[in-house]
Amino acid sequence: MLTQERANMITDFINSDEDRAVKLMELAPAEAVKQMNTFGKDFTVEEIVEYGELARAQGFGAGEIDAAELDNVAGGCASATWQATPKISVTVW
């Protein structure tokens, strides 16, 4: 379960480098975690997925859906994807 402290750590990491954040958002959660952890972080896939879900629920990353998301909707697949927006702030409920 993602804590507010861990969410803040992810937020700080994402907001510290916009270019890196954009590249991370293009990756699957597992690959994003691998990349983030090369910077000495210890995030888990579960934390990143939950963070992304909270970010989306709070309006970050809202807008048009991309082709992959459209395929999931059209195919009825329920899979979580990690996408957020640089300069994000997430509150854990």
Buried (B, 14 or more C-beta within 10 A) or exposed (E): EBEEEBBBBBBEBBEEEEEBBEEBBEBBBEEBBEBBEEEEEEBBBEBBBBBBBBBBEBEBBEEEEEEEBEEBEEEEEEEBBBBBBBEBEBEBE
